[in-house]
Amino acid sequence: MLISTSFLSSKNIPKDLMKLNKTDTDYIHVDVMDSKFVKNKSLPFSEMKNIYKYTDKRLDVHLMVKNPYKYIEQYATLNVEYITVHLELDEDIEDLLNYIKSFGLKCGLAIKPTTPVKDLVPFLPLLDLVIVMSVEPGQGGQEFISGIEDKIKELKTLIQEYKSKALISVDGGINEETKKLCSAASILVSGSFILKEDDFQKQIDKLRN
């Protein structure tokens, strides 16, 4: 299981990023929020672009924003592997995914807990990643929503059926208990569970094993 660590709940981002850089977390999960698509707002890119000073881990960028094009252009300049946008956007999704790919990056789609998995089908051939939200997007520290495990299994079946290369990532309320519900996934996104303890590596190991 791959681990992508979110610093959304961090009280001291530079310090926590430097500590995470010494762990074997596979990615740093970057939550980007504009207070329009979700209620909360993240740090502006003028500050976020300095992330390279604290970590050389590859970034897994999750855009929870209404107008993603400018954010894609900005974050594409960083050490990014994935940029994920939301399926629920009122945008041409295929165009958005191709725009991400035009920067030589892997593209992803995220779905909210109430969005049907079948809505992803038209885009599966383009996707490298699907983020299944197991909480409502935009706020850290929430509890895993019961029943999401069925969505993850349904998505895995669809991916196999359509011979898609997309990996499944699960984001929200991930801990050593809820990880058991995500065995069909390839990536777990976890923030609070890892950052709440002083030994980040120990928490990561609990999720990975």
Phi and psi restraints in degrees (value plus and minus 20) as a CYANA .aco file:
   2 LEU   PHI    -105.1   -65.1
   2 LEU   PSI     128.7   168.7
   3 ILE   PHI    -140.3  -100.3
   3 ILE   PSI     108.7   148.7
   4 SER   PHI    -137.3   -97.3
   4 SER   PSI      95.3   135.3
   5 THR   PHI    -115.3   -75.3
   5 THR   PSI     104.0   144.0
   6 SER   PHI    -111.2   -71.2
   6 SER   PSI     121.3   161.3
   7 PHE   PHI    -129.0   -89.0
   7 PHE   PSI       2.1    42.1
   8 LEU   PHI     -77.7   -37.7
   8 LEU   PSI     -54.4   -14.4
   9 SER   PHI    -113.8   -73.8
   9 SER   PSI     -13.9    26.1
  10 SER   PHI     -88.8   -48.8
  10 SER   PSI     119.9   159.9
  11 LYS   PHI    -116.7   -76.7
  11 LYS   PSI     -33.4     6.6
  12 ASN   PHI    -164.7  -124.7
  12 ASN   PSI      65.3   105.3
  13 ILE   PHI     -80.0   -40.0
  13 ILE   PSI     -70.0   -30.0
  14 PRO   PHI     -76.8   -36.8
  14 PRO   PSI     -65.2   -25.2
  15 LYS   PHI     -82.6   -42.6
  15 LYS   PSI     -65.0   -25.0
  16 ASP   PHI     -88.9   -48.9
  16 ASP   PSI     -56.7   -16.7
  17 LEU   PHI     -85.5   -45.5
  17 LEU   PSI     -58.9   -18.9
  18 MET   PHI     -86.1   -46.1
  18 MET   PSI     -58.0   -18.0
  19 LYS   PHI     -87.0   -47.0
  19 LYS   PSI     -61.6   -21.6
  20 LEU   PHI     -85.0   -45.0
  20 LEU   PSI     -50.6   -10.6
  21 ASN   PHI     -84.3   -44.3
  21 ASN   PSI     -42.0    -2.0
  22 LYS   PHI    -110.4   -70.4
  22 LYS   PSI     -23.5    16.5
  23 THR   PHI    -114.2   -74.2
  23 THR   PSI     159.2   199.2
  24 ASP   PHI    -121.5   -81.5
  24 ASP   PSI       2.6    42.6
  25 THR   PHI     -74.4   -34.4
  25 THR   PSI     120.2   160.2
  26 ASP   PHI     -96.7   -56.7
  26 ASP   PSI     -55.5   -15.5
  27 TYR   PHI    -161.7  -121.7
  27 TYR   PSI     138.8   178.8
  28 ILE   PHI    -121.9   -81.9
  28 ILE   PSI     102.3   142.3
  29 HIS   PHI    -108.3   -68.3
  29 HIS   PSI     100.4   140.4
  30 VAL   PHI    -127.5   -87.5
  30 VAL   PSI      91.4   131.4
  31 ASP   PHI    -108.4   -68.4
  31 ASP   PSI     100.1   140.1
  32 VAL   PHI    -133.3   -93.3
  32 VAL   PSI      98.6   138.6
  33 MET   PHI    -148.9  -108.9
  33 MET   PSI     123.5   163.5
  34 ASP   PHI    -136.2   -96.2
  34 ASP   PSI     -13.2    26.8
  35 SER   PHI      44.6    84.6
  35 SER   PSI      -5.7    34.3
  36 LYS   PHI    -136.3   -96.3
  36 LYS   PSI     -73.0   -33.0
  37 PHE   PHI     -91.5   -51.5
  37 PHE   PSI     -58.4   -18.4
  38 VAL   PHI    -147.7  -107.7
  38 VAL   PSI     146.3   186.3
  39 LYS   PHI     -89.2   -49.2
  39 LYS   PSI     -57.6   -17.6
  40 ASN   PHI    -100.4   -60.4
  40 ASN   PSI     145.0   185.0
  41 LYS   PHI    -150.7  -110.7
  41 LYS   PSI     116.1   156.1
  42 SER   PHI    -113.6   -73.6
  42 SER   PSI     158.0   198.0
  43 LEU   PHI     -80.8   -40.8
  43 LEU   PSI     125.1   165.1
  44 PRO   PHI     -86.9   -46.9
  44 PRO   PSI     138.2   178.2
  45 PHE   PHI     -81.4   -41.4
  45 PHE   PSI     -49.4    -9.4
  46 SER   PHI     -77.4   -37.4
  46 SER   PSI     -47.3    -7.3
  47 GLU   PHI    -114.8   -74.8
  47 GLU   PSI     -60.6   -20.6
  48 MET   PHI     -83.8   -43.8
  48 MET   PSI     -47.7    -7.7
  49 LYS   PHI     -85.9   -45.9
  49 LYS   PSI     -33.9     6.1
  50 ASN   PHI    -105.9   -65.9
  50 ASN   PSI     -13.5    26.5
  51 ILE   PHI     -78.4   -38.4
  51 ILE   PSI     -49.0    -9.0
  52 TYR   PHI     -83.0   -43.0
  52 TYR   PSI     -39.6     0.4
  53 LYS   PHI     -90.8   -50.8
  53 LYS   PSI     -41.0    -1.0
  54 TYR   PHI    -133.9   -93.9
  54 TYR   PSI     -38.9     1.1
  55 THR   PHI    -172.2  -132.2
  55 THR   PSI     126.0   166.0
  56 ASP   PHI    -131.6   -91.6
  56 ASP   PSI      -4.0    36.0
  57 LYS   PHI     -89.5   -49.5
  57 LYS   PSI     130.0   170.0
  58 ARG   PHI     -87.1   -47.1
  58 ARG   PSI     127.1   167.1
  59 LEU   PHI    -121.7   -81.7
  59 LEU   PSI     124.1   164.1
  60 ASP   PHI    -139.8   -99.8
  60 ASP   PSI      78.0   118.0
  61 VAL   PHI    -115.9   -75.9
  61 VAL   PSI     104.5   144.5
  62 HIS   PHI    -132.2   -92.2
  62 HIS   PSI      87.4   127.4
  63 LEU   PHI    -109.7   -69.7
  63 LEU   PSI      91.7   131.7
  64 MET   PHI    -128.3   -88.3
  64 MET   PSI      47.6    87.6
  65 VAL   PHI    -156.7  -116.7
  65 VAL   PSI     137.4   177.4
  66 LYS   PHI    -102.7   -62.7
  66 LYS   PSI     -56.4   -16.4
  67 ASN   PHI    -138.8   -98.8
  67 ASN   PSI      66.2   106.2
  68 PRO   PHI     -97.6   -57.6
  68 PRO   PSI     -35.8     4.2
  69 TYR   PHI     -77.8   -37.8
  69 TYR   PSI     -66.3   -26.3
  70 LYS   PHI     -87.2   -47.2
  70 LYS   PSI     -52.6   -12.6
  71 TYR   PHI     -90.3   -50.3
  71 TYR   PSI     -58.5   -18.5
  72 ILE   PHI     -80.0   -40.0
  72 ILE   PSI     -66.9   -26.9
  73 GLU   PHI     -80.3   -40.3
  73 GLU   PSI     -61.8   -21.8
  74 GLN   PHI     -87.5   -47.5
  74 GLN   PSI     -73.5   -33.5
  75 TYR   PHI     -90.6   -50.6
  75 TYR   PSI     -40.7    -0.7
  76 ALA   PHI     -83.7   -43.7
  76 ALA   PSI     -36.6     3.4
  77 THR   PHI    -102.7   -62.7
  77 THR   PSI     -29.3    10.7
  78 LEU   PHI    -116.9   -76.9
  78 LEU   PSI    -197.2  -157.2
  79 ASN   PHI    -102.0   -62.0
  79 ASN   PSI      46.2    86.2
  80 VAL   PHI    -121.1   -81.1
  80 VAL   PSI     119.1   159.1
  81 GLU   PHI    -122.4   -82.4
  81 GLU   PSI     -65.7   -25.7
  82 TYR   PHI    -142.0  -102.0
  82 TYR   PSI     118.1   158.1
  83 ILE   PHI    -141.7  -101.7
  83 ILE   PSI     105.1   145.1
  84 THR   PHI    -136.8   -96.8
  84 THR   PSI     113.2   153.2
  85 VAL   PHI    -134.7   -94.7
  85 VAL   PSI     149.7   189.7
  86 HIS   PHI    -113.5   -73.5
  86 HIS   PSI     115.5   155.5
  87 LEU   PHI     -80.7   -40.7
  87 LEU   PSI     -47.6    -7.6
  88 GLU   PHI     -97.1   -57.1
  88 GLU   PSI     -21.8    18.2
  89 LEU   PHI     -84.9   -44.9
  89 LEU   PSI     127.2   167.2
  90 ASP   PHI    -108.6   -68.6
  90 ASP   PSI      45.7    85.7
  91 GLU   PHI    -160.3  -120.3
  91 GLU   PSI     147.7   187.7
  92 ASP   PHI     -96.9   -56.9
  92 ASP   PSI      80.4   120.4
  93 ILE   PHI     -82.9   -42.9
  93 ILE   PSI     -61.4   -21.4
  94 GLU   PHI     -82.3   -42.3
  94 GLU   PSI     -60.4   -20.4
  95 ASP   PHI     -83.9   -43.9
  95 ASP   PSI     -60.9   -20.9
  96 LEU   PHI     -81.3   -41.3
  96 LEU   PSI     -65.4   -25.4
  97 LEU   PHI     -84.0   -44.0
  97 LEU   PSI     -61.4   -21.4
  98 ASN   PHI     -87.7   -47.7
  98 ASN   PSI     -51.4   -11.4
  99 TYR   PHI     -85.7   -45.7
  99 TYR   PSI     -62.4   -22.4
 100 ILE   PHI     -80.4   -40.4
 100 ILE   PSI     -66.0   -26.0
 101 LYS   PHI     -83.6   -43.6
 101 LYS   PSI     -48.4    -8.4
 102 SER   PHI     -84.1   -44.1
 102 SER   PSI     -38.2     1.8
 103 PHE   PHI    -112.6   -72.6
 103 PHE   PSI     -14.9    25.1
 104 GLY   PHI      57.9    97.9
 104 GLY   PSI       2.2    42.2
 105 LEU   PHI    -127.6   -87.6
 105 LEU   PSI     141.6   181.6
 106 LYS   PHI    -104.0   -64.0
 106 LYS   PSI     122.0   162.0
 107 CYS   PHI    -131.9   -91.9
 107 CYS   PSI     130.1   170.1
 108 GLY   PHI    -158.9  -118.9
 108 GLY   PSI     140.1   180.1
 109 LEU   PHI    -142.6  -102.6
 109 LEU   PSI     117.1   157.1
 110 ALA   PHI    -127.2   -87.2
 110 ALA   PSI     125.3   165.3
 111 ILE   PHI    -144.9  -104.9
 111 ILE   PSI     119.1   159.1
 112 LYS   PHI     -91.1   -51.1
 112 LYS   PSI     143.2   183.2
 113 PRO   PHI     -76.0   -36.0
 113 PRO   PSI     -48.9    -8.9
 114 THR   PHI    -115.0   -75.0
 114 THR   PSI     -24.7    15.3
 115 THR   PHI    -100.0   -60.0
 115 THR   PSI     108.0   148.0
 116 PRO   PHI     -84.5   -44.5
 116 PRO   PSI     118.1   158.1
 117 VAL   PHI     -79.7   -39.7
 117 VAL   PSI     -54.9   -14.9
 118 LYS   PHI     -82.6   -42.6
 118 LYS   PSI     -39.5     0.5
 119 ASP   PHI     -86.6   -46.6
 119 ASP   PSI     -36.3     3.7
 120 LEU   PHI     -99.8   -59.8
 120 LEU   PSI     -39.0     1.0
 121 VAL   PHI     -69.7   -29.7
 121 VAL   PSI     -66.8   -26.8
 122 PRO   PHI     -80.9   -40.9
 122 PRO   PSI     -40.4    -0.4
 123 PHE   PHI    -125.9   -85.9
 123 PHE   PSI     -25.6    14.4
 124 LEU   PHI     -74.8   -34.8
 124 LEU   PSI     -57.9   -17.9
 125 PRO   PHI     -83.3   -43.3
 125 PRO   PSI     -44.1    -4.1
 126 LEU   PHI    -109.6   -69.6
 126 LEU   PSI     -38.5     1.5
 127 LEU   PHI    -106.0   -66.0
 127 LEU   PSI     122.0   162.0
 128 ASP   PHI    -121.7   -81.7
 128 ASP   PSI     -40.5    -0.5
 129 LEU   PHI    -171.9  -131.9
 129 LEU   PSI     122.9   162.9
 130 VAL   PHI    -146.2  -106.2
 130 VAL   PSI     104.6   144.6
 131 ILE   PHI    -117.7   -77.7
 131 ILE   PSI      96.0   136.0
 132 VAL   PHI    -111.6   -71.6
 132 VAL   PSI      94.2   134.2
 133 MET   PHI     -96.9   -56.9
 133 MET   PSI     102.7   142.7
 134 SER   PHI    -122.4   -82.4
 134 SER   PSI     -10.1    29.9
 135 VAL   PHI    -163.7  -123.7
 135 VAL   PSI     149.8   189.8
 136 GLU   PHI     -91.1   -51.1
 136 GLU   PSI     111.0   151.0
 137 PRO   PHI     -85.2   -45.2
 137 PRO   PSI     127.8   167.8
 138 GLY   PHI      94.6   134.6
 138 GLY   PSI     -25.3    14.7
 139 GLN   PHI    -169.1  -129.1
 139 GLN   PSI     113.4   153.4
 140 GLY   PHI    -100.5   -60.5
 140 GLY   PSI     145.6   185.6
 141 GLY   PHI      59.9    99.9
 141 GLY   PSI      -8.2    31.8
 142 GLN   PHI    -104.2   -64.2
 142 GLN   PSI     143.7   183.7
 143 GLU   PHI    -109.7   -69.7
 143 GLU   PSI     124.0   164.0
 144 PHE   PHI     -75.6   -35.6
 144 PHE   PSI     108.0   148.0
 145 ILE   PHI     -98.8   -58.8
 145 ILE   PSI     104.8   144.8
 146 SER   PHI     -80.2   -40.2
 146 SER   PSI     118.3   158.3
 147 GLY   PHI      79.3   119.3
 147 GLY   PSI     -35.2     4.8
 148 ILE   PHI     -84.1   -44.1
 148 ILE   PSI     -47.0    -7.0
 149 GLU   PHI     -79.3   -39.3
 149 GLU   PSI     -51.6   -11.6
 150 ASP   PHI     -89.3   -49.3
 150 ASP   PSI     -55.7   -15.7
 151 LYS   PHI     -84.4   -44.4
 151 LYS   PSI     -60.1   -20.1
 152 ILE   PHI     -83.1   -43.1
 152 ILE   PSI     -64.3   -24.3
 153 LYS   PHI     -84.9   -44.9
 153 LYS   PSI     -61.6   -21.6
 154 GLU   PHI     -81.3   -41.3
 154 GLU   PSI     -61.7   -21.7
 155 LEU   PHI     -85.0   -45.0
 155 LEU   PSI     -62.3   -22.3
 156 LYS   PHI     -79.6   -39.6
 156 LYS   PSI     -62.1   -22.1
 157 THR   PHI     -81.4   -41.4
 157 THR   PSI     -64.2   -24.2
 158 LEU   PHI     -82.6   -42.6
 158 LEU   PSI     -63.6   -23.6
 159 ILE   PHI     -80.4   -40.4
 159 ILE   PSI     -62.0   -22.0
 160 GLN   PHI     -87.9   -47.9
 160 GLN   PSI     -61.1   -21.1
 161 GLU   PHI     -82.3   -42.3
 161 GLU   PSI     -60.7   -20.7
 162 TYR   PHI    -114.9   -74.9
 162 TYR   PSI     -12.6    27.4
 163 LYS   PHI      31.2    71.2
 163 LYS   PSI      23.3    63.3
 164 SER   PHI    -104.3   -64.3
 164 SER   PSI     130.7   170.7
 165 LYS   PHI    -112.1   -72.1
 165 LYS   PSI     -17.6    22.4
 166 ALA   PHI     -83.0   -43.0
 166 ALA   PSI     114.2   154.2
 167 LEU   PHI    -107.3   -67.3
 167 LEU   PSI     132.4   172.4
 168 ILE   PHI    -121.4   -81.4
 168 ILE   PSI     107.0   147.0
 169 SER   PHI    -137.0   -97.0
 169 SER   PSI     119.8   159.8
 170 VAL   PHI    -137.2   -97.2
 170 VAL   PSI     109.2   149.2
 171 ASP   PHI    -148.6  -108.6
 171 ASP   PSI      95.5   135.5
 172 GLY   PHI     106.2   146.2
 172 GLY   PSI     100.5   140.5
 173 GLY   PHI      47.7    87.7
 173 GLY   PSI       7.3    47.3
 174 ILE   PHI    -104.8   -64.8
 174 ILE   PSI     105.6   145.6
 175 ASN   PHI    -166.4  -126.4
 175 ASN   PSI    -192.3  -152.3
 176 GLU   PHI     -88.9   -48.9
 176 GLU   PSI     -36.0     4.0
 177 GLU   PHI    -109.9   -69.9
 177 GLU   PSI     -70.4   -30.4
 178 THR   PHI     -89.7   -49.7
 178 THR   PSI     -40.5    -0.5
 179 LYS   PHI     -79.9   -39.9
 179 LYS   PSI     -47.2    -7.2
 180 LYS   PHI     -86.2   -46.2
 180 LYS   PSI     -42.2    -2.2
 181 LEU   PHI    -104.3   -64.3
 181 LEU   PSI     -24.2    15.8
 182 CYS   PHI    -136.5   -96.5
 182 CYS   PSI       8.0    48.0
 183 SER   PHI     -84.4   -44.4
 183 SER   PSI     -40.4    -0.4
 184 ALA   PHI    -102.7   -62.7
 184 ALA   PSI     -25.6    14.4
 185 ALA   PHI    -110.7   -70.7
 185 ALA   PSI     147.6   187.6
 186 SER   PHI    -129.5   -89.5
 186 SER   PSI     -45.0    -5.0
 187 ILE   PHI    -152.0  -112.0
 187 ILE   PSI     115.9   155.9
 188 LEU   PHI    -131.9   -91.9
 188 LEU   PSI     108.3   148.3
 189 VAL   PHI    -118.6   -78.6
 189 VAL   PSI     103.1   143.1
 190 SER   PHI    -159.2  -119.2
 190 SER   PSI     119.6   159.6
 191 GLY   PHI    -144.1  -104.1
 191 GLY   PSI     -94.0   -54.0
 192 SER   PHI     -75.6   -35.6
 192 SER   PSI     -62.7   -22.7
 193 PHE   PHI     -80.2   -40.2
 193 PHE   PSI     -58.0   -18.0
 194 ILE   PHI     -99.2   -59.2
 194 ILE   PSI     -65.6   -25.6
 195 LEU   PHI     -96.6   -56.6
 195 LEU   PSI     -35.8     4.2
 196 LYS   PHI     -91.7   -51.7
 196 LYS   PSI     -41.2    -1.2
 197 GLU   PHI    -126.6   -86.6
 197 GLU   PSI     133.2   173.2
 198 ASP   PHI     -88.6   -48.6
 198 ASP   PSI     -53.0   -13.0
 199 ASP   PHI    -113.7   -73.7
 199 ASP   PSI      72.0   112.0
 200 PHE   PHI     -82.5   -42.5
 200 PHE   PSI     -60.4   -20.4
 201 GLN   PHI     -82.3   -42.3
 201 GLN   PSI     -59.0   -19.0
 202 LYS   PHI     -80.6   -40.6
 202 LYS   PSI     -61.1   -21.1
 203 GLN   PHI     -88.7   -48.7
 203 GLN   PSI     -60.0   -20.0
 204 ILE   PHI     -82.3   -42.3
 204 ILE   PSI     -62.1   -22.1
 205 ASP   PHI     -81.3   -41.3
 205 ASP   PSI     -55.2   -15.2
 206 LYS   PHI     -84.1   -44.1
 206 LYS   PSI     -53.8   -13.8
 207 LEU   PHI    -100.5   -60.5
 207 LEU   PSI     -54.2   -14.2
 208 ARG   PHI     -97.7   -57.7
 208 ARG   PSI     -53.0   -13.0
